[in-house]
Amino acid sequence: QVQLVESGGGLVQPGGSLRLSCLASGFTFRLFSMNWYRQAPGNERELVAGITGAGVSTNYADSVKGRFTISRDNAKNTVYLQMNSLKPEDTAVYYCSAAVGRTYWGQGTQVTVSS
């Protein structure tokens, strides 16, 4: 009954911002690291950002470092990805992920950066 439900994707112009949200249920959220991945057509799925259970440690792909921020609110069972200074190459389907015995994935949310 683990569920990851994503929201916040959409169309944005270059230089704009979006905030993605992932609402988790079915496990003790605060004990697990959470990750954001993305996949563009013709590309492999890549890790964008990760955050540990208490939110003390984060990591980012070099391509998004300084522009994206991952955070979590354990009281709301939600992990966020704040995306600023968006570029066309950020266009992809973004997925929330958690390792809870096995890897679980959200349904994905489309982010399109275009003028």
C-alpha positions in Angstrom: 0.0 0.0 0.0 3.0 2.3 -0.5 1.8 5.2 -2.6 3.7 8.2 -4.1 1.4 10.9 -5.7 3.1 13.7 -7.6 1.9 17.1 -8.6 3.1 20.5 -9.8 4.4 19.8 -13.3 3.5 22.0 -16.2 4.6 24.4 -18.9 7.0 27.2 -18.0 9.2 29.6 -19.9 13.0 29.5 -19.7 14.2 31.2 -16.6 11.0 30.4 -14.8 10.3 28.3 -11.7 8.1 25.3 -10.7 7.7 23.4 -7.4 7.0 19.7 -7.6 5.4 17.9 -4.7 5.2 14.2 -3.8 2.7 13.0 -1.2 3.8 9.6 0.4 1.7 7.1 2.3 1.9 3.5 3.4 5.2 3.6 5.2 7.0 5.5 8.0 8.0 8.4 5.9 10.6 10.0 8.2 12.8 6.9 8.3 13.5 6.8 4.5 15.5 8.8 2.0 13.5 10.2 -0.9 14.7 10.9 -4.4 13.7 12.8 -7.5 14.5 11.3 -11.0 13.8 12.5 -14.5 13.6 11.0 -17.9 13.5 12.9 -21.2 12.7 11.2 -24.5 15.7 9.3 -25.8 17.6 9.6 -22.5 18.2 7.3 -19.6 16.4 8.0 -16.3 18.7 10.1 -14.2 18.9 11.0 -10.5 18.2 14.7 -10.0 18.2 15.1 -6.2 18.1 13.1 -3.0 17.4 13.8 0.7 17.9 11.7 3.8 15.1 10.8 6.2 15.6 13.7 8.6 16.4 16.2 5.8 19.9 16.8 7.1 21.7 15.7 4.0 21.0 16.4 0.3 22.6 15.6 -3.0 22.2 16.9 -6.5 23.1 16.2 -10.1 25.8 18.6 -11.3 23.4 19.8 -14.0 20.9 21.2 -11.5 23.2 22.2 -8.6 22.5 25.8 -7.6 19.2 25.9 -9.4 17.1 23.1 -7.8 16.4 22.5 -4.1 15.0 19.3 -2.5 13.2 19.5 0.8 10.8 17.5 2.9 8.1 18.1 5.5 7.8 14.9 7.5 4.7 16.1 9.3 3.0 16.2 5.9 4.7 13.1 4.4 5.7 15.3 1.5 8.9 15.8 -0.4 9.4 18.8 -2.7 11.6 19.8 -5.6 11.9 23.6 -6.1 13.1 24.3 -9.6 14.4 27.7 -10.4 16.2 29.2 -13.5 14.7 26.5 -15.6 16.3 25.6 -19.0 14.9 23.8 -22.0 17.1 20.9 -21.2 15.3 20.4 -18.0 12.2 19.2 -20.0 11.4 15.7 -18.8 9.0 13.5 -16.9 9.9 13.9 -13.2 9.5 10.9 -10.8 9.4 10.7 -7.1 11.1 7.5 -5.7 11.5 5.7 -2.4 13.3 2.5 -1.4 11.0 0.7 1.0 11.9 -3.0 0.7 11.9 -2.4 -3.0 12.0 0.7 -5.1 8.7 2.5 -5.5 7.9 5.2 -8.1 5.4 7.9 -8.4 3.3 8.2 -11.6 5.5 11.0 -13.0 4.7 14.6 -13.8 5.6 16.3 -17.0 7.8 19.4 -16.9 8.1 21.3 -20.2 10.4 24.4 -20.4 9.8 26.2 -23.7 9.3 29.7 -25.1 
